[in-house]
Amino acid sequence: MHRTYSMRQSRAPTQSQIERPPPPPSSTKVGRFFGGTNFGHNLRKSVAGSYGPDLARKLSQLVKMEKNLMRSMELVGRERREVARQLSIWGEECDEDVSDVTDKLGVLIFEIGELEDQFVDRYDQYRVTIKSIRNIEASVQPSRDRKQKITDQIAQLKYKDPNSPKITVLEQELVRAEAESLVAEAQLSNITREKLKSAFNYQFDALKEHAEKVAIIASYGKYLLDLIDDTPVTPGETRPAYDGYEDSKSIIQDCEDALTDWTESRSMVRPRLSKRGVRARRTGGRATRVRKPVGLEDRPVSDEEGWVPAETHERTNGHPGIALNQAHHHHEDEYEDVTEDE
């Protein structure tokens, strides 16, 4: 039994990496002081919510919770790779068909662990972007504090000495502080919206790529299981000799090709406009573009293009395979322009 074939033999960039270059390694993979224990998780979460400007505390806690989540995902990826190795080790002592299939299943499961590691790197783009919103919130807090401090001083002077000349000076300072605060609040509002959309685009793109690649691996894994002869035998009866080595190797190669060829433009799930209507948003008499809710649904596909479920895939000459969606979807979102009369 030659256990030399592995999906990780070649490290050439995939089509997805060419289309969208991978990000740098996640910041959670280095500089660990408390490790990946629950103690470290709880400490980071509690500390983030106890210190720093009031405005940024809630988002600081979210950022730390996301770091805990990412480190948990890293652990899952490492454990899955260890599980894959152990599955292959266990199968070595089994019959030939079970031994070969468990070895190839180990290759697929190991690849899922690799994908989870890559997913963490892409997920970190989301966390870093959310972190930038927190930093902006923290920078706005001093202007709020200054305005509040001057307001309190004016109120205190009016109570103790209504005729104090300092009241006029403080009121002028308050006007300047309110102007500065107004600019800072506007910048915070604009940047929050921009960064929030960007952050969750990173997260959903990473989730989508990871989920669809895992679905590809799962489909080919089911084809590997077809190579195991599960026909019951009577005591003393011998099973036919196993001859599926080339088939199992081909399935792994086909899976590798499918993962290499996957791109966002050939995604299985496409955004479609829902048929449900929405009320036009009031914009003070301005023309507005009304967008219907966007829902995710599987695009209906034909026999010539699209994803074919593993249960219904046609087998030819005993060699299983899977059809990849090679057709580019040129379906673009369309929005209806509506001018609302107030």
Secondary structure, DSSP 4 states (H G I P E B T S, - for coil): ------TTS--PPPHHHHHSPPPPPPGGGS--SSTTSHHHHHHHHHHHTTSS-HHHHHHHHHHHHHHHHHHHHHHHHHHHHHHHHHHHHHHTTS-HHHHHHHHHHHHHHHHHHHHHHHHHHHHHHHHHHHHHHHHHHHHHHHHHHHHHHHHHHHHHHHHH-TT-THHHHHHHHHHHHHHHHHHHHHHHHHHHHHHHHHHHHHHHHHHHHHHHHHHHHHHHHHHHHTTS------TT--PPPP--HHHHHHHHHHHHHHHHH--GGG-SEEEEE-S---PPPP-TT--EEE-PPEEEEEPP--SSSS---GGGPPPBTTB-------SPP------EEEPPP-
